[in-house]
Amino acid sequence: MALILSDPLLLETEWKGVLPVTTESNADALRQHGFDPDVLTCSLGDMVLVEEKMWTNDRRTAAFAILQNTCNLNGLLLKWTFQNLKNAATKNYKYEAKPLGKYK
């Protein structure tokens, strides 16, 4: 008998072993800002960092949010891969296996 995740009698599921890896990008956000994700409008050297005031208190924790917001407003496509943690309320982001920050 196969497990049906949409079964109304199923209360909770928990992944055992390796969690699935998810890849996402900011392509939809670029379209909302009027950029074409397939056309590079800005180089890394011309990029202007943009951050919210609340992120200045702890830039290390807000590093991914700053990077994502900057890429959205500068027209740069950003792709990232992550694995869900057991606690879905917090995600850890790593770059080349080094912790970048936590996003809640």
N, C-alpha and C positions, 0 to 999 in steps of 0.2 A: 504494500500500500504506500503510495507516494504522499509526501507532505504537501498540502495545499496551503500556501501562506495567506490566502484570502478567506480561508475557512472561518466563519464567525465563532466557532467553538474554540479556536486556537487563541489562547491568552497571550503567550509570549514566545518569541523564538530567540535563541542565542547561538551565534556562530561559534563553532569549535574549530580550533586549529588556526590556519592562516586566514586573516580577514581579507575581503576583496579590496583591490586597489582601484581607486577612482581617479579619473583624469578630468579636469575641468579647465575652462579658459574664461577670459573676460570678453569674448566675442560679442555677446548680447549687449553688454554694457557699452562697448565701443559703438555699436549700431545706435544705441539710445543717445549717445553724444554726437552722432552725425559722422562717425568715422567708418571707413570700410576696413574690416579686419584683415583683408587680403592685401591691402596697400599700406606699406610702411610710410607713415607721414613724418616721423621724427626719428633721429638716430639717438643712441644712448648718450652721446656727447652733448646733444642739444636738449635733452630732457630736463624739465624743471620739476624739482621735488615739491609735492603738494601734500600738506597734512592738515588734519583738523586740530584745533587748539587742545582738545583733551588728550591727543596722542603725544603731546610734547612732554607730559609728565613721565612717561615710561616708553621711550621709543623702541626699546628692545622688544617689549611685549607686543607693541603695535607695528612692528616692522613689516609684517605681511600686509596689513591694512594700508599702511603708507605706500608700499610698493604697488599694490593693486589700484589704489586711488590715483597715484601718479601716472600709471600706465593708462588708465581710463581717460584721464584729462589730457594726456599727451598723444593719444592715438597709437599706443604700442600694444601689440598683442601679447598677452601673458598667458602661459599655460602652466599648470601645476598638477602634480600627482600626490595623492594622499591616501592613507589607510585610516578608516574610522577607528576610533578608540572605543573601549567598552563604555566609557562615559561620553555619550554623544554631545553633551553640553560644552565640552572643551575639545579643541583640535590642536595638535602640535604640528608645527611646520618645520621642516628641516631642509637645508640646502647642502648637498654633498655630505649627507649624514651628520651635519652639525646643526644643533637646535637653532632655529631662527626666532621662534616665539610661539606664544599660545594665543589662540583666537577663541573668544567666547561669543 
